[in-house]
Amino acid sequence: MRAVRVENLSVTFHGSSKGFTAVHDVSFEVEAGRTFGLIGPSGCGKTTVLRAIAGLNTGWNGAIDVFGQPLQPGRKITGPLRNDIQMVFQDPYASLHPRHHIRRILGEPLAIRGVADVDGHIQTALSQVGLAVAVADRYPHQLSGGQRQRVAIARALLLKPKLLLLDEPTSALDVSVQAEILNLLNDLKRSHGMTFVLVSHDPGVVAHMCDDAVTMLAGRIERKLDRAALAEGGWEVA
């Protein structure tokens, strides 16, 4: 079963004088239950692609299907598909409201959707990412970087997504914490039956996580890599 289809995707940002095309005619497919990597140096357009799939950037041309449902350029994602697609951002501190305690940060998406037993769901989500229930009463600045990223992952899991979009999920963390987060993500993927699309510039992260990948440069796909090619190495980006 295909989870994601991206075909001839282009994204142009319009400034005061002229437009800048950050992504040029990008095409790829992701099979359900697999981890697909978008690899490349900073500024190559990989995060722009991810944000288009997430519905955070609607100014694109081309075609994007998620679980057989087409996204519409210029429109936000609504309905059940909004819950099916969740994103974990690069900087966990920037993605968590600094003046809200963790219980509120995790509980708001559930309350908006009228979910019953919000506290029970929060406790379960924190447990799934290896955090104590007491963390719910703390603020983001009271947590370590690794703990904040676990909270960000818990927030994404609360809506039981089928597709998790990961934007450099360990680049803001110490090396000693990175392996813990990557192993946690792999465990959660297996237990929840999710599909991942992972953005990274780190060959080690990609080789550890991904089944398939593409390398990007200057907004275009340069090379497609299967599992054997990823394991073999020699494809490192600039």
N, C-alpha and C positions, 0 to 999 in steps of 0.2 A: 504494500500500500504506500502511495506517495503522500508525504506530509506537506512538503513545500515545493512549489514550482515557481521559479523566477525566470522570465523570458524577456530578453531585450530591454532590461531595466535601465533607464537613464534618469539621473537626478540633476537638475540645474538650479542653482541658487542665484537669485536676482538681486543685485546690488543697486546702488544709486546710478551707476554709469552703464554697466553691462553685466550680463549673466556669466556665471562660472559653472561649467558642467563638471560635477564631482564624480559621477558614475556614468560610464559609456557602455550601453548595450550589453549588460551583464546577464548571463543565463546560466542556471544550474537547477538541479533537482535534489531533494533530500528524501530518502526513504524513511518511513515511520520506524521509530525505535532506534535510529542510528544517531551518531554525533557527526555533524558536518562542520568543517572548519573554513573560515575565511581568513586567509593569512596575508600579511603584508606590512610594510613599514607605515609609520604614522603619516596620515594624510593621503593614503592610497584609495580611500573611499569605502573601506570595509564596514566601518561603523555606520556610515550613511545608508548602506544596503540594509544593515540590521534594523535601523530605525524605520526604514520604509516598511519592512515586514511587520514590525511592531505597531505600525499605525501612528507613530510619533512624527513622522515626516510624510505628509500627504502630497507633496508637490513633485510627483514622479510621472514618468511615461513608461509604457510597456505593459507587462502583465505579471501579477502576483496571485497565486492560488495557495490557500492554506487549507489542508484537508478537503480539497475539492471545492472550496468556496472562494470565488474571486474577490479580491480587494478592489476597491474603487479609488482611483486617484482623486485627490481633493476632498475625500470623505474620511472621517474617523471610523474606526472599527466599532461596531455595536453588536448587541445581542449576545448569544452564547459564545460566539467566536472571540469576543473580548476577554472572556474568562479563559479560553483555551490557549491564548497567547500571552505569555508574561515575560518580563525582561529583568535581568540582573545587571546593574550598571557597574562601570569600572571603579568608581570611587564610592564605597559604601557610606562614607560620612556625608558626602554631598547629596546622596539619594534619600537620606533619612532626615526628617524635620528635626532641627536641633532643639526646639522648645517643646516637643511632644515626647512623653515617655513611650517606651516600646509597646506597652499595652494599647495605647491609642493608635500608634503607627500601624500595628498589625490589625487592630480591631475595626478601623474605619472602613476598609473595603468590604468587610463582612456586614457591618451595620448598614451600609448604603444599600446592600443587596438583600437586606431583611433576613439574614441568616440567624437562626436560633442558636443559643448557647455559644455566644462569641468567646467567652473566657475559656470554655472547653476546647474550642478550636485553636485558640492561641496556645494553650498548654501543650496540645498535641504537636503543633507546628514547631514550637521551641524544642520539644523533646526529639523530634525527627532530625533536627540539625545539631543536636548535642549540647543544647543550652539548658541551664536550670530555669525553673519557673520564675525564680526571683528576678531574673533579668527583665521580666515584663515591667517592673516598677522602676527601672533605671532609664536614664536619658542616654542618647547616643554618645555624648562626650565622656560618659562614665564607663564605656566599653572599649576593649582593645580593637584594633583593626580587624583581626580575625573574627571576633565576636560580632562586630557590626556587619561584616559580610555574611555571616550565618543568619543574622536577623533579616538581611535583605533577601536571602534565599528563602527563609521561612515565609516572608511576606508574599513572595511569588508563589510558593506552594499552597498557600491558604485557599486560593481559588481553583486548585486542582487542575493546573494547565496540562494540555497535551504537548504543547511546544514551549520550550524554555529557551530564550535568547540570551546569550551570555557575552557581554561586552568586556573583554579583558578582565575576567572576574578575580584574578589573583595578582594583577600587576601592581596594585597599590599596597600589597602585603609583603611582609618579611619573607625571605626564602623559607625559613623554618615553618611558616604557617601555610605556604602555598600548597604543599603536598596534602595537608590535612583537608583543605577546601576542595581540591581536585578529587581526592578519594571520596569525600562526602558527596560531591555531585554525581560521581559514577554510581555510588550506592543508591542514591535517591532515584537516579534514572532507571536503574534496574527494578527497584521496588515499586515505582509509580508508572512504569511503562511509558516514559516520556521520550520525546525527540528533542535533541539539542542542536542549535546552531551557535557555534563558538567563534568569536572574533579574537584573534591573538596575533602578536608579532613574535611570540616565543616558540621556537622549534620544539623545545622539550615539552611544553604544555600541549602543543598540537599532537605530537607523537604519542603522548600518554592518553589523550582523550579521544581523538578523532578516528572514525572509520574511513572517511573520505574528506577531501579538502580541495580548495582551489587557492592558488596564489594570485594576489592582485598587485598591480602597479599602475599608478597614475589613472585610477578609475576604471581599469580594464582587467579582465581575467587573463593571466599570463599562462597558467599551467594547471591541469587537473591532476590530482594525486589520489591513488587508491591506497588501501591499507599497506600493501607491500612497499609502495614507493615512500610512504610516510616512515615506515620502519627502517628502510634502507638509508634515508637521510640524503644529504647532498643537495637539498632543495632550499636551503636557508635563504631567507629574504634579506635584502640590503638593510 
